[in-house]
Amino acid sequence: AQSVTQLDSQVPVFEEAPVELRCNYSSSVSVYLFWYVQYPNQGLQLLLKYLSGSTLVKGINGFEAEFNKSQTSFHLRKPSVHISDTAEYFCAASNDMRFGAGTRLTVKP
Amino acid sequence: IAGITQAPTSQILAAGRRMTLRCTQDMRHNAMYWYRQDLGLGLRLIHYSNTAGTTGKGEVPDGYSVSRANTDDFPLTLASAVPSQTSVYFCASSDSNGKGPEEQFFGPGTRLTVL
């Protein structure tokens, strides 16, 4: 079975600063990777996904992620965050739909 | 378009009681899922259904059962609730088109407390 590890449980950052949320996966087979965002008291929404092709994936709200097969990573990045980006972010690896434990991003003014 | 609805929004339940969490989608997606979300553990898959009439076990199926009588509905039943089932439960659906896993659409969640 696949496993997904999000290396940071909490990431505090100041507004307009860049941010990287880290995700590593373990799999010996082809993998599909996703990043979801969860705003307070809501369900999850898809930010972006990697199925195949270009390793740099662009998503909504200015987020992007890069699939790195050699490092088994799928880190999420944004060059300049806003207060409204404060939320919980989940990395997921498909085939058996494993989610990471989540990273709480807090953007401070 | 409602997407996915879940009911109830929240519930406090005595241990030993039976409870069914309801989930309905109007997107005609073939696949549906139930997850529980616990602090520090992320989302864990309880049960899933790839198409109406079929169901499968996820990562944490014990103590839960599901049915998929039609495309739209995917109820989750706790036959005899225990305090460790206190959690936030999310239903999700996806339109598996044969090309590989696709985006899941999530409901707003049900907050369940078992005392």
Boltz contact constraints between the chains, C-beta under 6 A:
constraints:
  - contact:
      token1: [A, 32]
      token2: [B, 100]
      max_distance: 6.0
  - contact:
      token1: [A, 32]
      token2: [B, 101]
      max_distance: 6.0
  - contact:
      token1: [A, 43]
      token2: [B, 90]
      max_distance: 6.0
  - contact:
      token1: [A, 43]
      token2: [B, 106]
      max_distance: 6.0
  - contact:
      token1: [A, 43]
      token2: [B, 107]
      max_distance: 6.0
  - contact:
      token1: [A, 43]
      token2: [B, 108]
      max_distance: 6.0
  - contact:
      token1: [A, 43]
      token2: [B, 109]
      max_distance: 6.0
  - contact:
      token1: [A, 44]
      token2: [B, 106]
      max_distance: 6.0
  - contact:
      token1: [A, 46]
      token2: [B, 103]
      max_distance: 6.0
  - contact:
      token1: [A, 51]
      token2: [B, 100]
      max_distance: 6.0
  - contact:
      token1: [A, 94]
      token2: [B, 101]
      max_distance: 6.0
  - contact:
      token1: [A, 97]
      token2: [B, 45]
      max_distance: 6.0
  - contact:
      token1: [A, 99]
      token2: [B, 42]
      max_distance: 6.0
  - contact:
      token1: [A, 99]
      token2: [B, 43]
      max_distance: 6.0
  - contact:
      token1: [A, 100]
      token2: [B, 42]
      max_distance: 6.0
  - contact:
      token1: [A, 101]
      token2: [B, 40]
      max_distance: 6.0
  - contact:
      token1: [A, 101]
      token2: [B, 41]
      max_distance: 6.0
  - contact:
      token1: [A, 101]
      token2: [B, 42]
      max_distance: 6.0
  - contact:
      token1: [A, 102]
      token2: [B, 42]
      max_distance: 6.0
